[in-house]
Amino acid sequence: MEEAVGIRWHRLITRLAGDDFPRARVRLADEAPRLAMVFRALSGDPGLTIKASTERNINAWRPLAHRLAGSGRRHAVAWREVDALRVPEALAVFPQSELNRDLYLWLTAMASQSAACPEGDWLHSNQQLVLRTLAAYPGLNDTYYRLAQQLVELRRTRRLPPAQSARESALQCALLSPGSQPALPAAPGEPWPVPLWLYPLPESAPRLAGAANDEDDQPAPSAPGRVRQSRQRKQAQYVDDNQNRHGMMIFRLESLFSWSEFVPVDRCEDDSDDEDSDSIAEDLDYLSLSRSPSTSASRIKLDLDLPSAAEDDIPLTDGCLFPEWDWKQQRLRDNHCRVIPMLPRDAEPAPLPERLQPLARSLRQRFEGLRPQRVWEKRQPAGPLLDLQACLHFAADRRRGAASAQPALWKREAARHRDLACLVLADLSLSTEAWADNEHQVIDVIRDSLHLLGEALDAGHDDFAMYGFSSRRREHVRFNLIKNFAEPWGQAIHGRIRELKPGYYTRMGGAIRQATEILREKPAEQRLLLLLTDGKPNDLDVYEGRYGMEDTRQALLEARRAGIQPFCVTIDQQAADYLPYLFGQQRYQLIRQASELPGLLPKLYLLLTGRSI
């Protein structure tokens, strides 16, 4: 009974203390595609993405209802980072959903005119930013002042102490007349959050030196098959290990029974995985990182180590060195990345899987109709057969006295070739071990796609090659050979595809540069690089976030300058946030269902090469 009353009381007081409008709530997930397009249209940084922000502590004065409900301490605000614009995951500031959508639009427009680290104090910099945004985009004047007027009316309904009231009045004047307030009156605490303005970057927790978990070779703490990424960025802080073993221990000697009865068990740690750890992490305000050397990340590190030479794939060479683009310094770092060609060790020749044979027969029949046909070349100076039509024309011209001294009266049969080369590059990173559906993993879908695409291209007599890639830092980018341009398609290739396994991480730039070098040596008129992936570039070192994105984009630009047409096929549902920046608007294809990929690839190939059945 007490618990039921407590639950009802909590719901009542929380509803009474609420300042938002749940029925008019607008979510970032629904608005993100529109905002990304608007941000780039407003000449914003094309490499910047729009992500959900994390609630932060704001020490503002709270009314009695908020204090009873325990709310009003944390607020979701907007800020701009070096590689992302952070806005609230949902907005319910205004009673109309249209105004909340306009608020997302306004924050996006402000971010397009803002630097990652605004100069000056928060009040002055935001007023100047509003004026600069309105001057750059006069069409947003009505939108801004409508939002500002509505926000001021909502804020005026809040009763504040005298000191807080004077500061709030000045803040409202700054909203309605940007640039009119040089400073805010002094008052305890912070002002109530202003949803129309951008906030400084959140303060980072201090780092503690000598951490066992801070080594460069520390892998990402996520187990294979259970990769999960939160939409929000969590604030974290390092804490000291509570199992400090360097202090003085005081005990009674008679409590020490025997050395044999002492078992050094760390009872504060549990080796088992917490099934609710993801939901618990979402509810925490701060994530505390332990300094214990026996953390779960240390255990996972054993799973990510490279296999022994006896179990690993066969390296074909010591590897090739390629440059890498450092976007912060805006220069190429020469010989910075090593790409190692590798061949599956235990790949035995095998036939096409039986379950794929019906679809493969259908594809072969369709692509066989696209084989280069032999044609008769007429009016030739030499050949095995006479061209009767050319002979008649020559006889007529001779009667008129206009015959040629060297008549072309022969015809010969010749083959018409397509001058085309295609290289298929498959992402074999650790994320491909995830499940695409209830029966197949992503790596299974990639294998099926390579089987069927190879059958189709072989039936059409097209020149093609297949490779896979994964990475573990810049010194070890694995470039798996599946089929090169010189090898014939057959059971040996099917056996290699069958042995493909998830690797490590996705250092995309080095793999693209290696593929570019291979295609550069093919003297074809049309050269196509088809990339199959399930996520964005990443690796253990600095190759994460903006660094990996910019290096991949630079590698694709180098490929285009070499006369190669890159195209990406992905099953990443967030691909629209970054693939237009990397490949271009019309140079990628998002697959909603992974099971559609094997059947869609041949059709997509026909579209890219400008052919039809």
Buried (B, 14 or more C-beta within 10 A) or exposed (E): EEEEEEEEEEEEBBEEBBBBBEEBEBBBEEBBEEBBBBBBEBEBBEBBBBBBBBBBEBEBBBEEBBEBBEBBBEBBBBBBBBBBBBBBBBBBBBEEBEBBBBBBBBBBBBBBBBEBEBEEEBBBBBBBBBEBBBEEBEEBEEBBBBBBEBBBEBBEEEEBEEBBBBBBBBBBEBBEEBEEBEEBBEBEEEBBBBBBBBBEEBEEBEEEEEBBBEEEEBBBBBBBEEEEEEEBBEBEEBEEBEBEEEEEEEEEEEEEEEEEEEEEEEEEEEEEEEEEEEEEBEEEEEEEBBBBEBBBBBEBBEEBEEEEEEEEBEBEEEBBBBBBBBBEEEEBEEEBBBBBBBBBEEBEEBEBBEEBEEBBEBBBEBBEEBBEEEEEEBBBEEBEEEBEEBEEBBEEEEEEEEEEEEBBBBBEEEEEEBEBBBBBBBBBBBBBBBEBEEEBBBBBBBBBBBBBBBBBBBBBEBBBBBBBBBBBBBEBBBBBBBBBBEBEBBEBBBBBBBBBBBBBBBBBBBBBBBBBBBBEEBEBEBBBBBBBBBBBBBBBBBBBBBBBBBBBBBBBEBBBEEEBBBBBBBBBEBBBBBBBBBBBEEBBBBBEEBBEBBBBBBEBBBEBBEBEE
